[in-house]
Amino acid sequence: MLCAQPASESGKVALSFQLNDSMVKNKSLPGVGVGISASETGDFLIKGETDASGKFATELPSGNYFVSYRKIGN
């Protein structure tokens, strides 16, 4: 679960993270599908993929969210 707190008057929070391989030190994971929803079983509010360096960035209104990751193949 992800908790986003507003950093500005707009009420939106800049969110960014990087996904790395748990078995290989310092190996980032590009092309991982990312979905963010307001509940564990709810529809995704935001969907996207990590970039070539394994990073994903977006903005969200303040609140609590669930983040899902999916990578098919190696």
C-alpha positions as CSV (number, residue, x, y, z in Angstrom):
1,M,0.0,0.0,0.0
2,L,1.2,3.5,-0.9
3,C,0.4,6.6,1.1
4,A,0.6,9.9,-0.8
5,Q,0.8,13.2,1.2
6,P,0.3,16.5,-0.6
7,A,3.4,18.7,-0.9
8,S,1.7,21.6,-2.5
9,E,-1.5,23.6,-2.6
10,S,-2.7,21.7,-5.6
11,G,-3.3,18.6,-3.4
12,K,-1.3,16.5,-5.9
13,V,1.8,14.5,-5.0
14,A,4.6,13.8,-7.3
15,L,5.4,10.1,-7.1
16,S,8.4,8.3,-8.6
17,F,10.1,5.0,-7.9
18,Q,12.5,2.5,-9.6
19,L,12.0,-1.2,-9.8
20,N,15.1,-3.4,-9.5
21,D,15.7,-7.2,-9.9
22,S,15.5,-8.9,-6.5
23,M,18.1,-11.5,-7.6
24,V,20.6,-9.4,-9.4
25,K,22.2,-6.4,-7.6
26,N,21.7,-3.0,-9.3
27,K,19.8,-4.5,-12.3
28,S,16.8,-2.2,-13.1
29,L,13.7,-3.6,-14.7
30,P,12.4,-1.8,-17.8
31,G,9.0,-2.5,-19.3
32,V,7.3,-3.6,-16.0
33,G,3.6,-2.9,-16.1
34,V,2.5,-0.7,-13.2
35,G,-1.1,-0.1,-12.0
36,I,-2.3,2.2,-9.2
37,S,-5.8,1.8,-7.7
38,A,-7.7,3.2,-4.7
39,S,-8.5,-0.2,-3.4
40,E,-7.0,-3.7,-3.5
41,T,-9.7,-4.9,-6.0
42,G,-10.6,-1.6,-7.7
43,D,-10.0,-0.5,-11.2
44,F,-6.7,1.1,-12.0
45,L,-6.7,4.9,-11.8
46,I,-3.3,5.0,-13.5
47,K,-1.5,2.5,-15.7
48,G,1.9,2.6,-17.3
49,E,5.3,1.0,-17.6
50,T,8.7,1.5,-16.2
51,D,11.1,3.3,-18.5
52,A,14.5,2.0,-19.8
53,S,16.0,2.6,-16.4
54,G,13.2,0.9,-14.5
55,K,11.6,4.2,-13.3
56,F,8.0,5.1,-13.1
57,A,6.6,8.6,-12.3
58,T,3.2,10.1,-12.0
59,E,1.1,12.6,-9.9
60,L,-1.7,11.6,-7.6
61,P,-4.2,13.4,-5.3
62,S,-3.3,12.8,-1.7
63,G,-4.6,9.5,-0.3
64,N,-3.9,5.8,0.1
65,Y,-3.3,3.7,-3.0
66,F,-2.5,0.1,-4.0
67,V,0.3,-0.5,-6.5
68,S,0.6,-3.6,-8.7
69,Y,3.5,-4.7,-10.8
70,R,3.6,-7.2,-13.6
71,K,6.5,-8.3,-15.9
72,I,5.9,-11.1,-18.4
73,G,9.0,-13.1,-19.5
74,N,12.5,-12.6,-18.2
